[in-house]
Amino acid sequence: MFDLSNLYYLYIIPVLGFMILIHEFGHYAVAKWLGVRVEQFAIGFGKRLIGFRRGETDYRLNAIPLGGYVKMSGENPMDARSDDPREFMNHSRWHRFLIAIAGPIMNILLAIVLLTTVFMVHYEYAAVDDEPTVIGWVFKDSAAAKAGFQIGDRIIRVDGIQNPNWKQVQMKAAINAGQPLDVVIERDGQSIAKTITPQPEGMDRIGEGGWAPKENSIVITDLQPDMPAMKAGLKEGDQILTLDGKQLPSLAAMVESLEITKDKPVVLSVLRNGQQQTFTVQPVPSDKRYRIGIGSLQTKVKTLPFAQALQLSLHENRENALLILELVKKMVQHKMSFRSIEGPIRIGQAAGEAARSKGWTPLMGLTAAISLNLGIFNLLPIPILDGGVILFLLIEGLMRRDISMNIKERVYQAAFVFLVLFAVMVIFNDLMKVSGVGG
């Protein structure tokens, strides 16, 4: 039977389409402002499907929806040059720099605007991020266990970040898979320096520290359909007190307990509407672990005034931009797996999940993150990308003359092949992750 839920993958079309439109509009607007003739404003590549012509510009939607472009007169280094002052190459390097950087800047500005809006309307975040980073559980044989971390340790510094929250701690572990990570903890009033080497796990091969936050209570916030917890009668909002009579300091403790009991039925004691109730639940194997199908992510919601929302948006986008650059650096240094890159298929999955969430802010937040990634990626010094154009302009500025057209042609050809191979690799990665192969 056809699964209508698959239609949520289609959310990636308007999400990416909107970001590409914003990106190309940046190039278009600045080119027009500086007096450069724009011949085509295109979404997609290949054969023209539909469009219209207004003035000297053909506005078009092309057959292959994998990007877009603004074609300016005389832009291609292989094109014949003329003395027409409206050709791209006849403008100053400063003008060409402004046109090239305008697209990525528009994507970065879009990310800032979207996150500011989210923070003003529905700023939802994990409740543990407001709490001290105290370890509530250490998984057996994990990286944290091997490094000597204990329940009750408070993380006061990670990789140079003083007094981090749990989001920062987990992110630092994620991007340092197989690499030593410096951590300072507070234990019994003393500061102790430690080094942990997060273990690469899952199909993404991202780092896992093997620790979990201390939780004041374990409240069910998500029930998976047709899983044991729902079948046993548990409900969202139930507070889990004990498992087989033992208190649970965190949901992670339950996860590890189920790995020991496996498919043996367990007895959960929960608090519901002020009354204590017990349920017998039969765990089932799922995704290489025994599960009962519950989630417990307690969140807080705020609505910030414009000034605070803008300030937080600038901070979050700055932190995320630095993280993206750190990820690129680690991949170039072969310190992080290329399997961690998400392509259009996985982005489509994320867009579908965000669209299924309550309200429109999750999808807007995801759009902001993708837009920032698109802006930063286009600033990388790779020929064909905007960053490559900027790099050539900087080199030519230092040389005080243009680089040979033959050299540019060879570089662009090599860069095109690289980008095609990169795109094939990313899509192949996505297919492997979606199919579950190699996980």
HELIX and SHEET records of a PDB file:
HELIX    1   1 LEU A    4  TYR A   11  5                                   8    
HELIX    2   2 ILE A   12  TRP A   33  1                                  22    
HELIX    3   3 PHE A   88  ASN A   90  5                                   3    
HELIX    4   4 ARG A   93  VAL A  121  1                                  29    
HELIX    5   5 ALA A  127  ASP A  130  5                                   4    
HELIX    6   6 ALA A  143  LYS A  146  1                                   4    
HELIX    7   7 TRP A  166  ALA A  174  1                                   9    
HELIX    8   8 PRO A  228  ALA A  232  1                                   5    
HELIX    9   9 LEU A  251  THR A  261  1                                  11    
HELIX   10  10 PHE A  306  VAL A  332  1                                  27    
HELIX   11  11 PHE A  338  SER A  340  5                                   3    
HELIX   12  12 PRO A  344  ARG A  356  1                                  13    
HELIX   13  13 THR A  361  ASN A  378  1                                  18    
HELIX   14  14 ASP A  386  MET A  399  1                                  14    
HELIX   15  15 MET A  405  SER A  435  1                                  31    
SHEET    1   A 2 VAL A  38  ARG A  54  0                                        
SHEET    2   A 2 THR A  57  MET A  72 -1                                        
SHEET    1   B 2 TYR A 123  ALA A 126  0                                        
SHEET    2   B 2 THR A 299  LYS A 302 -1                                        
SHEET    1   C 2 ILE A 135  VAL A 138  0                                        
SHEET    2   C 2 TRP A 211  PRO A 213 -1                                        
SHEET    1   D 4 ILE A 161  GLN A 162  0                                        
SHEET    2   D 4 ARG A 154  VAL A 158 -1                                        
SHEET    3   D 4 LEU A 181  ARG A 187 -1                                        
SHEET    4   D 4 GLN A 190  ILE A 196 -1                                        
SHEET    1   E 2 GLN A 199  GLU A 201  0                                        
SHEET    2   E 2 ILE A 206  GLU A 208 -1                                        
SHEET    1   F 3 ILE A 218  VAL A 219  0                                        
SHEET    2   F 3 GLN A 239  LEU A 243 -1                                        
SHEET    3   F 3 LYS A 246  GLN A 247 -1                                        
SHEET    1   G 4 ILE A 218  VAL A 219  0                                        
SHEET    2   G 4 GLN A 239  LEU A 243 -1                                        
SHEET    3   G 4 VAL A 266  ARG A 272 -1                                        
SHEET    4   G 4 GLN A 275  VAL A 281 -1                                        
SHEET    1   H 2 ASP A 222  LEU A 223  0                                        
SHEET    2   H 2 ILE A 294  GLY A 295 -1                                        
SHEET    1   I 2 VAL A 284  SER A 286  0                                        
SHEET    2   I 2 ARG A 289  ARG A 291 -1                                        
END                                                                             
